[in-house]
Amino acid sequence: MATALMIDMAEHCVPVTATSVGPNGRAFGEALIQGFDRGLRRVIVDCVEWRQLDLGLLSALVKSADFYRKRGGEFRLVNLSRELTADIRELRLQSRLGIIE
């Protein structure tokens, strides 16, 4: 029982890198979702290296956030630049990505 509890509380921090954008955005999102199948329930995406809006990556993040939320997991973006935060708010995706206003 203790093991099940530890898996349920598992947290994983994933950085957005230069290879996460463009055609790799979808693969990045799929890897996040596969983490749930491996027992991860809390995913933190570190966006410090995400420099400009990439719609493929953004779509993958929205899909992943929806996936985790629907299954009782936690999905957060951290270190998101002001510019990207503004872009996400303009697209009205902040609530789906868990960005607090």
N, C-alpha and C positions, 0 to 999 in steps of 0.2 A: 504494500500500500504506500509506503514511503517513496518507493521508486516512482510510482504513478504520479504522486504529488510533485516530485522534482521535475519530471518531464513536463507536466502541466504548467509549471512556472518557468520553463526554459526561456531564456532571452537571447536574442542574437542581434548583433549590430553589423550592418552591411553598409559599406561605403559605396556611394556613386562615384565611379571613376570615368575616365575618358572612354573606356571600352564599354561602358554601360549605355551609351547614347547611340543614336542612329539606328542601324539595323539590329544592333544588339539589345535594344530596349525591351523587345519582346522576350528574349532569352533571360534577361535580368529579372523580369516580372515572373516568368515561369519558375525560375530558381527560388524566388521568394515564396511562391505558392507551394513548391515541393518541400520547402522547409517545414510547412505545417504538417505534411505527411510524415516527416521525420520527428515530429513531436514538439516543434517550436510553436509557442503560443504568443510570444511577444517578439515582434520584429521592429527594430529601430533602424531607419535608413538615414545614414549620415550624408547630408547633401552639401558638405563644405566644398567639394570639388565640382559641383554642378554649376556651371558658369552661365549658360543661356538656355532658354526654353527649348525643349526637344519634345515634340508631340508624341513620338513613339515611346519615349521613356515615361512621359506624363501619363499616357494611356495605360502603360503597364503598372505604374504605381497606383492609379485609381482602381484598376482591376484587382490588384493585390490587396489594397486596403478594403475594398468591398468584400473580398473573399474572407479575410481575417475577421472582419466585423460580423459577418453573417454566421460565422462558426464560433463566435465567442472569444476570438483572439484579440490581440492588441497590435496595432500597426501605427507607427509614428514616424514623422519626418523631423529631423533635427538639423540645425545649422543651415537652414534654408535662407538664401540671400533675400534682402528686401525686394530686389527687382523680381525674383522668381515668385516670391510671396504675392507681390502685386499682380503679376501675370495670372497666377492661380486664382486669386480673388476676382480678377476681371473675367475669367472664364467660369466663375461661380462653382469652383470645385473644392473650395476650402473645407466645407463640411464633410465631403466625401474622403478627403485626405486627413481629416482630423486637425486642421489648422484652426486654432481658436482665434476669434476676432477680438 
